[in-house]
Amino acid sequence: METNTTNQMPPQNYLVWAILSTVLCCVPFGVVAIINATKVNDYWVAGNHEMAMRASQDAKKWTLWAVFTSVAVWGIYLLLILAIGLLGLDY
């Protein structure tokens, strides 16, 4: 059974978030997010709505991975700086 998709809106492409996560967070994961985000509208216009949804979900996933990775790296960095400061280590 085929559904009528002429009135449906395309899924969110997360392109702005992908670009911001690339610039501000983690470049490798952000680039993957940008690649997936740019595919969303192309798939939708071509009529491949399932792939458009999958590309949208992948763009969101990689954007979140970029943000979480950046937060984790900065957290570890700050903990190391704090530990070095508290222990009085001279490096």
C-alpha positions in Angstrom: 0.0 0.0 0.0 1.5 3.3 -1.1 1.0 6.4 1.0 0.4 9.9 -0.3 3.6 11.9 0.4 2.8 15.0 -1.7 1.7 17.0 1.4 4.4 15.8 3.7 7.3 18.0 4.7 10.8 16.8 4.3 12.6 15.7 7.5 14.8 18.2 9.3 18.3 18.2 7.8 20.3 19.5 10.8 22.7 21.3 8.5 23.1 24.4 10.7 23.7 22.2 13.8 26.2 20.0 11.8 28.1 23.1 10.7 28.2 24.5 14.2 29.4 21.2 15.6 32.1 21.1 13.0 33.4 24.6 13.7 32.9 24.6 17.5 33.3 20.9 18.5 34.8 18.0 16.7 35.8 18.4 13.1 35.8 14.7 11.9 32.4 13.9 13.3 31.0 17.2 12.2 32.1 16.6 8.6 30.2 13.3 8.6 27.2 15.2 9.9 27.4 17.8 7.2 27.7 15.1 4.5 24.5 13.4 5.8 22.7 16.7 6.3 23.3 17.7 2.7 21.8 14.4 1.4 18.4 14.8 3.1 16.8 17.3 0.7 18.3 15.5 -2.3 16.9 12.2 -1.3 13.5 13.8 -0.5 13.3 15.6 -3.9 14.2 12.3 -5.7 11.3 10.6 -3.9 13.4 8.4 -1.8 11.8 9.3 1.5 13.1 6.4 3.5 16.7 7.4 2.7 15.9 11.0 3.5 14.7 10.0 6.9 17.8 7.8 7.5 20.1 10.7 6.4 18.3 13.0 8.7 18.7 10.6 11.6 22.4 10.1 10.8 23.1 13.8 10.6 21.5 14.2 14.0 23.5 11.3 15.4 26.8 12.5 14.1 26.1 16.1 15.3 25.4 14.8 18.8 28.6 12.6 18.7 30.6 15.7 17.8 29.2 17.7 20.7 29.5 14.8 23.2 33.1 14.1 22.1 34.1 17.7 22.5 32.5 18.0 25.9 34.3 14.8 27.0 37.7 15.9 25.7 37.3 19.4 27.3 36.2 17.8 30.6 39.2 15.4 30.7 41.5 18.3 29.8 40.1 20.5 32.6 40.4 17.6 35.1 44.0 17.1 34.2 44.8 20.8 34.5 43.0 20.8 37.9 44.8 17.7 39.1 48.2 19.1 38.0 47.4 22.3 39.8 46.2 20.6 43.0 49.1 18.2 43.1 51.6 20.9 42.4 53.3 18.9 39.6 55.8 20.9 37.6 55.6 19.9 33.9 
